[in-house]
Amino acid sequence: MSDVRRIQLLTPRLANQIAAGEVVERPASVIKELLENCLDAGAKRIDIEVEQGGVKLLRVRDDGSGIPAEDLPLALARHATSKIRELEDLERVMSLGFRGEALASISSVSRLTLTSRTADAEQAWQVEVEGRDMESTVKPAAHPVGTSIEVRDLFFNTPARRKFLRAEKTEFDHLQEVIKRLALARFDVAFHLRHNGKTILSLHEAKDEASRARRVGAVCSSGFLEQAMPIEVERNGLHLWGWVGLPTFSRSQPDLQYFYVNGRMVRDKLVAHAVRQAYRDVLYNGRHPTFVLFFEVDPAVVDVNVHPTKHEVRFRDSRMVHDFLYGTLHRALAEVRPDDQLAPPGATTLTVPRPTGAEAGEFGPQGEMRLSETVLEAPAAARAWQPGPVSGSSGSGGGGGYGYQPNRPEMPPIQEAQGAYKAYFAPLPEQAPQALPESSQDVPPLGYALAQLKGIYILAENAHGLVLVDMHAAHERITYERLKTAMASEGLRGQPLLVPESVAVSEREADCAEEHGEWFSRLGFELQRLGPETLAIRQIPALLKQAEATQLVRDVLADLLEYGTSDRIQAHLNELLGTMACHGAVRANRRLTVPEMNGLLRDMEVTERSGQCNHGRPTWTQLGLDELDKLFLRGR
């Protein structure tokens, strides 16, 4: 008979090391747990010191409320926390940490020292734990009000885990990213980071809107702040605010996306889906949007206890949250107009005189060039061209002549030259493009057309400088938006199928199709349930007669089951309308008159999402006077 393995309790050390496998993946995981504890303790300043990417040393000091001496051993025990008292607290979690496992798990795989002092204590107390024996000893120490945690030699007793760590720079980059996320979550807290004795981050407390914007620029780059628009919407108890990057400021990877739910950084698939839908027809293929968004909702309607890393949340009414996020962002992107993307006019506008001459760094007065005297009135002998020597023998290899001597035209007679210059210096005709108004307030955002370049681009002048417009891309967007508006007003016409298509689905999907039957009808579909796991497609939208109806219905049902909504049908329709708009837009090398070009500019100023074509490419760009001056080194 084989030996029966008896059930026994795990030792505290082994239980904590098993828990550490979920909580402590790398130094970044440690710093996340420590910083969340600091924020939950009410800290206003946090100092972080790191050595060797966090493997050798992680030291975090805060000025929070501190831990009483009698609670210090409990702080390192498993399932011990001050943040949750009863079940009702778990249903309305407002703190960042609440599981009571972090410090116990960290101490089991490192050498941890915890020093803390409360405001009413005469002195600080310190507890030290090494992963080997897990026995803690409390002793007095010197420390201001607050808490310091020192984590040394991470994974010293689990060499297998240490082998999976990356290079020092990689580990520090992950650690720094965690600090940046929390720095964006709490503008009221100062963060200071040092690595190997060198200051990396120094973020002071941000109390007003300007300082909050500066912190966002310091964390996400100044380029993001320049290409982002602020947003704040509150409806039905849902509050969304933050910064949304313009479609032109997209990234090749989703590394500049920060979304917070009640101050907690999350990466939720429902949120990601809503954002992706909002950017669908304004983002270039394969690019990712950028945003820093804060979503505030009643804690009772969101569950944060669904994953050990606390990166995922679950909303009680996910459909409402999805529609709110999508609708808000979609509307915000649609309302962007060219004047919103232009910086407010600075000192170099039409209303402020620009320095010229010596003040602008130019050379002194040139005086008159006197073309008439030097060229037109000079004697013919003085104007005679003196051709250079030409090799006498074209076939010889001698070096006496020039290799190539172009045929220079003879100078024209004096009378013809004078007539040519008179015509050249004659005033321009009256129908020439008009000068801009004296006041910049009267100039449209995209200005007035000057000319057309190579039959592709429109050159226009506005209050800021030069505007370049891709006329095909701009007209494509204008046509596309008009087609969408027309389709929305006239509705979708259905096309009955001569032979209905049968679709095999699960019972859950069939129930979902019945539940959303009216919604399918509005989009031009007619579905009929033939059995527990069979649907029949009897009608499809007339515009989608070439589409794969069966696969489209399957994809839509999958979205409805997962997110409670789907825009796949609308996306297919929009794709078709986009193709129609592309074919109907003005083509390259089509010569436009000045009124036609100005008409296109005016249409761009009132059309939604006119900054991008249907494929996400930019339709126009601005070259300010400062940028033009740099090209020609003016003012240097």
Legacy VTK file of the C-alpha trace (Angstrom):
# vtk DataFile Version 3.0
C-alpha trace
ASCII
DATASET POLYDATA
POINTS 636 float
0.000 0.000 0.000
1.405 3.392 -1.006
2.106 6.014 1.615
-0.754 8.441 2.106
0.408 12.064 2.216
-1.191 13.646 5.261
-2.612 17.142 5.346
-0.624 19.551 7.478
-0.445 23.261 8.102
2.192 25.226 6.223
4.848 26.938 8.285
4.490 30.743 8.422
7.744 31.171 6.522
6.697 28.808 3.697
3.208 30.322 3.481
4.676 33.804 3.138
7.145 32.653 0.481
4.300 31.129 -1.512
2.354 34.387 -1.189
5.476 36.264 -2.254
5.237 34.501 -5.598
2.063 36.498 -6.273
3.017 39.767 -4.605
6.782 40.092 -5.136
7.777 39.554 -8.749
10.633 42.079 -8.975
11.823 45.241 -7.177
9.039 47.216 -8.883
6.460 45.028 -7.127
8.077 45.807 -3.767
8.146 49.545 -4.320
4.489 49.507 -5.393
3.371 47.903 -2.128
5.565 50.150 0.005
4.436 53.360 -1.681
0.778 52.395 -1.452
1.215 51.929 2.297
2.817 55.388 2.501
-0.103 56.995 0.684
-2.649 55.150 2.820
-0.833 56.493 5.900
-1.498 60.077 4.778
2.051 60.948 3.701
2.702 64.307 2.010
6.336 63.642 1.136
7.946 60.351 0.135
11.689 59.843 -0.345
12.858 56.761 -2.227
16.461 55.592 -2.359
17.448 52.725 -4.652
20.699 50.831 -5.240
21.420 48.429 -8.082
17.947 48.680 -9.533
16.360 47.832 -6.170
17.982 44.422 -5.733
20.593 45.572 -3.224
18.590 48.292 -1.437
15.132 49.846 -1.412
14.608 52.546 1.215
11.293 54.397 1.479
10.662 57.169 4.018
7.386 59.037 4.513
5.943 61.617 6.904
2.658 59.787 7.455
0.843 58.836 10.641
3.292 56.095 11.655
2.713 52.734 13.373
2.445 52.283 17.164
5.210 50.196 18.780
2.862 47.390 19.848
1.597 47.011 16.244
5.017 46.703 14.612
5.263 42.871 14.856
1.715 42.602 13.514
2.638 44.787 10.544
4.889 41.968 9.331
2.374 39.223 10.044
0.185 37.713 7.346
-3.450 38.761 7.046
-2.932 41.677 9.409
-4.098 45.119 8.309
-5.526 48.353 9.681
-7.531 49.121 6.532
-10.271 46.468 6.632
-12.324 45.719 9.734
-15.420 43.924 8.457
-17.155 42.821 5.267
-18.804 46.191 4.740
-15.365 47.799 4.471
-14.428 45.375 1.693
-17.441 46.465 -0.306
-16.318 50.114 -0.248
-12.531 49.935 -0.459
-10.949 53.394 -0.707
-7.413 52.473 0.373
-4.789 51.293 -2.100
-3.717 48.271 -0.057
-6.043 46.065 1.968
-4.997 42.408 1.747
-2.517 42.475 4.632
0.004 40.271 2.815
2.518 42.646 1.280
4.973 43.266 4.145
4.867 39.630 5.250
5.625 38.447 1.719
8.422 40.991 1.206
10.053 40.189 4.545
10.088 36.470 3.708
12.390 37.007 0.688
14.569 39.884 1.940
16.192 41.537 4.943
13.611 44.070 6.082
13.902 46.853 8.641
10.818 48.838 9.635
11.194 52.013 11.705
8.193 54.105 12.677
7.012 56.792 15.049
3.559 58.182 15.712
2.874 61.842 16.522
2.175 61.154 20.211
5.136 58.807 20.783
8.256 59.969 22.636
10.545 57.943 20.415
10.541 55.730 17.368
10.605 51.923 17.361
12.258 49.557 14.962
11.629 45.949 13.960
14.020 43.789 11.905
13.164 40.556 10.100
15.230 38.213 7.952
13.582 35.729 5.694
15.283 32.773 7.360
13.639 32.616 10.755
10.846 35.238 10.491
11.385 36.168 14.126
10.937 39.867 14.760
12.572 41.928 17.483
11.388 45.423 18.459
13.849 47.998 19.778
13.901 51.792 20.206
15.360 53.974 17.431
15.762 57.585 16.356
13.308 58.679 13.649
10.977 61.637 12.954
7.210 61.204 12.779
6.470 58.811 9.951
7.794 55.478 8.738
10.937 54.197 7.022
11.174 50.772 5.411
14.487 49.352 4.279
14.520 46.270 2.056
17.973 44.769 1.441
19.210 41.819 -0.607
15.961 40.947 -2.350
15.599 37.171 -2.995
18.780 36.446 -1.010
17.240 33.198 0.242
15.555 32.234 -3.046
18.339 32.197 -5.647
16.050 30.694 -8.288
13.894 33.843 -8.223
16.959 36.055 -8.416
18.067 34.388 -11.654
14.903 35.604 -13.361
15.689 39.268 -12.662
16.786 41.366 -15.632
19.640 43.840 -15.972
19.920 46.672 -13.470
18.691 49.289 -15.963
15.653 47.195 -16.909
14.643 46.623 -13.302
15.086 50.296 -12.476
12.980 51.342 -15.487
10.132 49.142 -14.214
10.537 50.586 -10.719
10.571 54.165 -12.012
7.408 53.530 -14.024
5.590 52.452 -10.834
6.638 55.676 -9.097
5.442 57.751 -12.057
2.039 56.066 -11.972
1.570 56.857 -8.304
2.909 60.388 -8.770
0.144 61.021 -11.300
-2.448 59.505 -8.968
-1.571 61.810 -6.063
-0.758 65.372 -7.041
-0.873 66.397 -3.363
2.181 64.288 -2.452
5.839 65.110 -3.181
8.015 62.315 -4.592
11.815 62.266 -4.556
13.768 59.395 -6.133
17.519 58.668 -5.953
19.314 55.811 -7.703
22.901 54.934 -6.773
23.272 58.330 -5.112
21.959 60.315 -8.105
18.697 62.270 -8.066
16.344 60.985 -10.777
12.956 62.496 -9.880
12.076 65.498 -7.776
8.325 66.129 -7.938
7.019 68.754 -5.540
3.500 68.995 -4.221
1.078 70.219 -6.896
-1.739 72.268 -5.373
-3.164 74.204 -8.335
-4.039 73.444 -11.942
-0.808 74.863 -13.377
1.426 72.817 -11.059
-0.608 69.670 -11.815
-0.058 70.275 -15.506
3.677 70.708 -14.846
3.788 67.358 -13.064
1.997 65.674 -15.973
4.551 67.236 -18.311
7.452 66.062 -16.111
6.148 62.486 -16.011
4.696 62.113 -19.524
6.964 64.593 -21.386
6.241 68.168 -22.345
5.328 66.998 -25.856
2.311 65.160 -24.485
1.055 68.212 -22.612
1.386 70.373 -25.731
-0.567 67.832 -27.796
-3.228 66.994 -25.200
-6.535 68.602 -24.372
-7.987 68.818 -20.859
-11.306 67.102 -20.290
-13.785 67.082 -17.396
-17.278 65.583 -17.572
-19.654 64.575 -14.760
-22.911 62.737 -15.361
-25.091 60.287 -13.389
-22.617 60.013 -10.530
-19.688 59.337 -12.903
-16.837 61.837 -13.037
-14.093 61.741 -15.698
-11.273 64.284 -15.898
-7.703 64.502 -17.087
-5.822 64.935 -20.347
-6.485 63.222 -23.669
-3.790 63.186 -26.344
-4.721 64.350 -29.825
-4.748 61.634 -32.480
-1.670 63.191 -34.085
0.272 62.481 -30.865
-0.001 58.703 -30.977
2.553 56.061 -30.001
3.800 52.842 -31.539
3.087 51.050 -28.242
0.664 51.651 -25.363
3.281 53.063 -22.994
1.652 56.426 -22.320
-1.751 55.340 -21.084
-2.672 56.055 -17.473
-6.180 55.346 -16.237
-7.186 55.668 -12.578
-10.342 54.498 -10.840
-10.784 56.332 -7.521
-7.051 57.028 -7.453
-6.044 53.434 -8.269
-4.091 52.755 -11.461
-5.843 50.017 -13.438
-5.433 48.236 -16.757
-8.939 47.040 -17.433
-10.101 45.465 -20.706
-13.454 47.257 -20.533
-11.724 50.626 -20.273
-9.267 49.705 -23.034
-12.139 48.691 -25.329
-14.034 51.938 -24.738
-10.946 54.062 -25.447
-10.089 52.048 -28.559
-13.619 52.579 -29.885
-13.433 56.336 -29.273
-10.219 56.641 -31.310
-11.265 54.191 -34.006
-11.565 56.422 -37.092
-9.043 59.117 -36.142
-5.999 56.987 -35.320
-3.474 55.758 -37.834
-3.358 52.001 -38.322
-1.427 50.212 -35.575
-0.894 53.347 -33.450
-1.960 53.707 -29.808
-3.610 56.724 -28.156
-2.161 58.632 -25.205
-4.082 59.763 -22.146
-3.977 60.494 -18.421
-7.522 60.021 -17.140
-9.076 59.926 -13.677
-12.400 58.176 -13.226
-14.291 58.737 -9.985
-17.296 56.637 -9.028
-19.055 55.462 -5.890
-16.747 52.810 -4.318
-19.765 50.588 -3.693
-20.303 50.021 -7.440
-16.744 48.925 -8.224
-14.980 45.773 -6.977
-11.203 46.078 -6.625
-10.750 42.656 -5.045
-10.707 40.593 -8.247
-6.965 40.140 -8.808
-3.928 39.843 -6.502
-2.107 42.676 -8.269
-5.189 44.931 -7.955
-4.686 46.080 -11.564
-8.134 44.870 -12.601
-11.486 46.057 -11.346
-15.069 45.020 -11.964
-17.923 47.505 -12.313
-21.427 46.660 -11.176
-22.939 48.323 -14.268
-20.216 47.769 -16.850
-22.457 48.769 -19.769
-23.141 52.199 -18.287
-19.445 52.782 -17.532
-18.414 51.660 -21.034
-20.952 53.910 -22.742
-19.999 56.868 -20.531
-16.271 56.525 -21.284
-16.801 55.936 -24.993
-19.364 58.716 -25.408
-17.314 61.266 -23.484
-14.039 60.615 -25.299
-15.716 60.270 -28.703
-17.465 63.608 -28.239
-14.318 65.321 -26.974
-12.294 64.169 -29.993
-15.075 65.165 -32.372
-15.253 68.696 -31.004
-11.576 69.419 -31.637
-11.289 72.187 -34.219
-8.240 73.775 -35.826
-8.409 76.792 -33.514
-8.223 74.437 -30.508
-4.939 73.008 -31.784
-3.314 76.359 -32.401
-1.325 77.910 -29.599
-2.572 81.289 -28.479
-0.819 84.032 -30.403
2.329 85.155 -28.665
4.589 88.055 -29.242
5.141 87.250 -32.879
1.702 87.966 -34.307
0.368 90.484 -36.727
-0.783 92.710 -33.904
2.689 93.059 -32.371
5.386 94.690 -34.496
8.256 92.346 -35.237
11.838 93.636 -35.005
13.547 94.302 -38.301
16.928 95.431 -39.515
19.719 95.637 -36.990
17.310 94.909 -34.122
16.577 91.508 -35.630
20.245 90.746 -36.059
20.376 91.539 -39.765
23.158 93.418 -41.511
22.985 97.148 -42.116
21.076 98.915 -44.841
21.888 97.677 -48.297
21.042 100.849 -50.133
19.796 100.755 -53.683
20.989 97.961 -55.906
20.759 100.318 -58.914
19.888 97.691 -61.442
19.113 100.350 -64.004
22.599 101.865 -63.873
24.676 98.736 -63.651
22.753 96.560 -66.047
20.473 98.577 -68.242
22.468 101.736 -68.787
25.971 100.317 -68.948
27.735 100.363 -72.335
27.414 97.323 -74.453
31.139 96.741 -74.425
31.170 96.564 -70.653
28.333 94.095 -70.710
29.857 91.799 -73.288
30.265 88.216 -72.110
33.811 86.930 -72.145
33.626 83.208 -72.800
36.313 81.142 -71.161
38.934 79.221 -73.140
37.683 76.099 -74.815
39.826 73.159 -75.603
40.854 73.248 -79.219
40.613 69.514 -79.701
37.587 67.778 -78.286
39.157 64.398 -78.691
42.470 65.143 -76.994
43.111 64.339 -73.399
44.997 67.546 -72.752
44.268 69.474 -69.617
44.333 72.926 -71.088
40.556 73.370 -71.562
37.424 73.040 -69.370
35.661 69.731 -69.296
32.256 71.308 -69.908
31.358 74.804 -71.049
27.608 75.567 -71.288
26.271 77.676 -74.103
25.533 81.030 -72.511
22.772 83.114 -74.097
23.671 86.470 -75.452
22.593 89.508 -73.532
19.382 91.007 -74.881
19.356 94.446 -76.400
18.986 97.388 -74.041
15.445 98.255 -75.108
14.180 94.697 -74.535
15.881 94.471 -71.164
14.432 97.788 -70.063
10.971 96.642 -71.138
11.376 93.385 -69.213
12.383 95.097 -66.001
9.590 97.622 -66.297
7.126 94.755 -66.610
8.773 92.968 -63.689
8.532 95.946 -61.384
4.964 96.784 -62.429
2.359 96.571 -59.615
0.540 93.265 -59.196
-2.982 92.972 -60.586
-5.969 93.772 -58.415
-7.190 90.158 -58.132
-4.108 89.120 -56.165
-4.678 87.438 -52.772
-5.757 89.954 -50.164
-3.592 90.844 -47.206
-4.637 89.612 -43.755
-6.736 91.941 -41.618
-4.841 94.109 -39.172
-6.493 92.429 -36.192
-5.670 88.750 -35.637
-9.152 88.301 -34.180
-10.638 88.661 -37.663
-8.438 85.944 -39.184
-9.972 82.440 -39.412
-8.006 79.666 -37.633
-6.657 78.243 -40.907
-6.275 81.665 -42.517
-6.595 82.452 -46.203
-5.226 80.464 -49.117
-2.134 81.773 -50.885
-1.333 79.118 -53.471
-1.348 75.433 -54.359
1.865 73.408 -54.298
2.420 70.578 -56.796
-1.316 70.006 -57.031
-1.233 68.329 -53.609
-0.881 70.912 -50.834
-2.612 74.185 -50.061
-0.512 77.010 -48.632
-2.394 79.414 -46.428
-1.502 82.309 -44.132
-3.060 82.729 -40.700
-2.332 84.804 -37.604
0.413 82.411 -36.508
2.295 81.977 -39.774
2.079 79.394 -42.552
-0.491 76.589 -42.790
0.095 73.518 -44.986
-2.965 71.455 -45.902
-3.126 68.066 -47.599
-6.157 68.850 -49.738
-7.116 65.227 -50.569
-6.918 64.077 -46.936
-8.872 67.123 -45.718
-11.600 66.751 -48.342
-11.792 63.010 -47.607
-12.590 63.688 -43.931
-15.172 66.357 -44.819
-16.938 64.020 -47.255
-16.783 61.121 -44.776
-18.420 63.106 -41.971
-21.165 64.324 -44.308
-21.889 60.748 -45.408
-22.128 59.614 -41.775
-24.526 62.455 -40.977
-26.684 61.649 -44.000
-26.822 57.967 -43.094
-27.753 58.746 -39.492
-30.592 61.050 -40.574
-32.005 58.826 -43.299
-31.562 55.541 -41.417
-30.351 52.180 -42.696
-32.217 50.368 -45.406
-32.334 46.609 -45.022
-31.741 44.095 -47.814
-33.777 40.853 -47.391
-31.898 37.689 -48.278
-33.411 35.347 -50.839
-32.011 32.391 -48.908
-31.656 33.020 -45.148
-28.266 32.139 -43.692
-28.216 29.720 -40.773
-25.715 30.383 -37.969
-24.762 27.844 -35.304
-24.213 29.591 -31.966
-24.195 28.726 -28.294
-27.402 28.910 -26.304
-26.050 31.923 -24.427
-25.359 33.749 -27.720
-28.833 32.878 -29.034
-30.407 34.310 -25.870
-28.298 37.443 -26.324
-29.485 37.813 -29.947
-33.124 37.583 -28.811
-32.551 40.086 -26.038
-30.982 42.628 -28.435
-33.364 41.920 -31.355
-34.639 45.514 -31.506
-31.069 46.846 -31.515
-30.173 44.578 -34.460
-33.303 45.784 -36.313
-32.284 49.439 -36.004
-28.970 48.549 -37.659
-30.674 46.831 -40.581
-30.377 43.203 -39.411
-33.228 40.744 -38.951
-32.364 37.680 -36.870
-34.691 34.801 -36.125
-34.110 32.025 -33.608
-34.706 28.612 -35.190
-33.642 26.466 -32.262
-31.811 26.518 -28.925
-28.453 26.983 -30.679
-29.402 28.162 -34.175
-30.035 31.614 -35.631
-31.225 32.621 -39.091
-30.117 35.861 -40.766
-33.050 37.046 -42.896
-31.977 40.606 -43.593
-28.750 42.608 -43.641
-28.022 46.315 -44.202
-28.107 47.161 -47.904
-24.700 48.808 -47.680
-23.148 45.617 -46.300
-24.353 43.243 -48.954
-20.750 42.302 -49.735
-19.829 41.673 -46.104
-19.469 38.289 -44.431
-22.754 38.441 -42.539
-22.297 35.212 -40.557
-18.905 36.187 -39.111
-20.091 39.732 -38.465
-23.050 38.492 -36.381
-20.745 36.135 -34.419
-18.312 38.984 -33.641
-21.133 41.288 -32.594
-22.605 38.676 -30.240
-19.155 38.082 -28.705
-18.817 41.815 -27.997
-22.321 42.029 -26.537
-21.605 39.169 -24.144
-18.259 40.600 -23.010
-18.843 44.364 -22.978
-22.616 44.726 -23.150
-22.296 46.694 -26.389
-20.758 46.438 -29.850
-19.936 48.835 -32.651
-18.692 46.275 -35.161
-21.681 46.809 -37.485
-21.190 50.563 -37.325
-17.468 50.085 -37.887
-18.134 48.065 -41.062
-20.553 50.712 -42.286
-18.067 53.479 -41.509
-15.352 51.579 -43.367
-17.591 51.467 -46.439
-18.440 55.158 -46.125
-14.740 55.917 -45.750
-14.003 54.118 -49.017
-16.770 56.088 -50.742
-15.372 59.344 -49.312
-11.852 58.462 -50.464
-13.023 57.899 -54.021
-15.155 61.028 -54.001
-12.525 63.379 -52.576
-10.547 65.777 -54.749
-7.607 64.033 -56.389
-3.993 65.064 -56.618
-2.983 67.424 -59.444
-6.445 68.933 -59.538
-5.920 72.657 -59.809
-8.092 74.597 -57.376
-8.955 78.265 -57.555
-8.318 80.525 -54.572
-12.069 80.625 -53.670
-12.176 76.796 -53.811
-9.160 76.527 -51.529
-10.673 79.016 -49.069
-13.936 77.086 -49.173
-12.076 73.902 -48.241
-10.362 75.684 -45.334
-13.704 77.002 -44.035
-15.231 73.490 -44.246
-12.295 72.087 -42.261
-12.890 74.601 -39.477
-16.464 73.407 -38.902
-16.056 69.663 -39.554
-15.605 67.174 -36.736
-12.250 65.409 -36.528
-10.921 67.455 -39.447
-7.390 67.210 -38.086
-7.114 63.618 -39.381
-8.282 61.847 -42.500
-10.289 58.593 -42.365
-7.060 56.614 -42.032
-5.653 58.672 -39.146
-3.158 60.727 -41.156
-2.882 64.435 -40.272
-4.623 66.781 -42.709
-2.792 70.011 -41.868
0.162 71.410 -39.990
1.224 74.818 -38.727
4.582 76.502 -39.212
4.785 79.459 -36.864
6.902 82.537 -37.442
9.341 81.382 -34.783
9.885 78.104 -36.641
10.323 79.931 -39.934
12.787 82.335 -38.337
14.860 79.387 -37.117
15.082 78.039 -40.646
16.628 81.286 -41.847
18.576 82.081 -38.645
16.701 85.345 -38.167
17.212 87.099 -34.870
20.464 85.281 -34.130
LINES 1 637
636 0 1 2 3 4 5 6 7 8 9 10 11 12 13 14 15 16 17 18 19 20 21 22 23 24 25 26 27 28 29 30 31 32 33 34 35 36 37 38 39 40 41 42 43 44 45 46 47 48 49 50 51 52 53 54 55 56 57 58 59 60 61 62 63 64 65 66 67 68 69 70 71 72 73 74 75 76 77 78 79 80 81 82 83 84 85 86 87 88 89 90 91 92 93 94 95 96 97 98 99 100 101 102 103 104 105 106 107 108 109 110 111 112 113 114 115 116 117 118 119 120 121 122 123 124 125 126 127 128 129 130 131 132 133 134 135 136 137 138 139 140 141 142 143 144 145 146 147 148 149 150 151 152 153 154 155 156 157 158 159 160 161 162 163 164 165 166 167 168 169 170 171 172 173 174 175 176 177 178 179 180 181 182 183 184 185 186 187 188 189 190 191 192 193 194 195 196 197 198 199 200 201 202 203 204 205 206 207 208 209 210 211 212 213 214 215 216 217 218 219 220 221 222 223 224 225 226 227 228 229 230 231 232 233 234 235 236 237 238 239 240 241 242 243 244 245 246 247 248 249 250 251 252 253 254 255 256 257 258 259 260 261 262 263 264 265 266 267 268 269 270 271 272 273 274 275 276 277 278 279 280 281 282 283 284 285 286 287 288 289 290 291 292 293 294 295 296 297 298 299 300 301 302 303 304 305 306 307 308 309 310 311 312 313 314 315 316 317 318 319 320 321 322 323 324 325 326 327 328 329 330 331 332 333 334 335 336 337 338 339 340 341 342 343 344 345 346 347 348 349 350 351 352 353 354 355 356 357 358 359 360 361 362 363 364 365 366 367 368 369 370 371 372 373 374 375 376 377 378 379 380 381 382 383 384 385 386 387 388 389 390 391 392 393 394 395 396 397 398 399 400 401 402 403 404 405 406 407 408 409 410 411 412 413 414 415 416 417 418 419 420 421 422 423 424 425 426 427 428 429 430 431 432 433 434 435 436 437 438 439 440 441 442 443 444 445 446 447 448 449 450 451 452 453 454 455 456 457 458 459 460 461 462 463 464 465 466 467 468 469 470 471 472 473 474 475 476 477 478 479 480 481 482 483 484 485 486 487 488 489 490 491 492 493 494 495 496 497 498 499 500 501 502 503 504 505 506 507 508 509 510 511 512 513 514 515 516 517 518 519 520 521 522 523 524 525 526 527 528 529 530 531 532 533 534 535 536 537 538 539 540 541 542 543 544 545 546 547 548 549 550 551 552 553 554 555 556 557 558 559 560 561 562 563 564 565 566 567 568 569 570 571 572 573 574 575 576 577 578 579 580 581 582 583 584 585 586 587 588 589 590 591 592 593 594 595 596 597 598 599 600 601 602 603 604 605 606 607 608 609 610 611 612 613 614 615 616 617 618 619 620 621 622 623 624 625 626 627 628 629 630 631 632 633 634 635
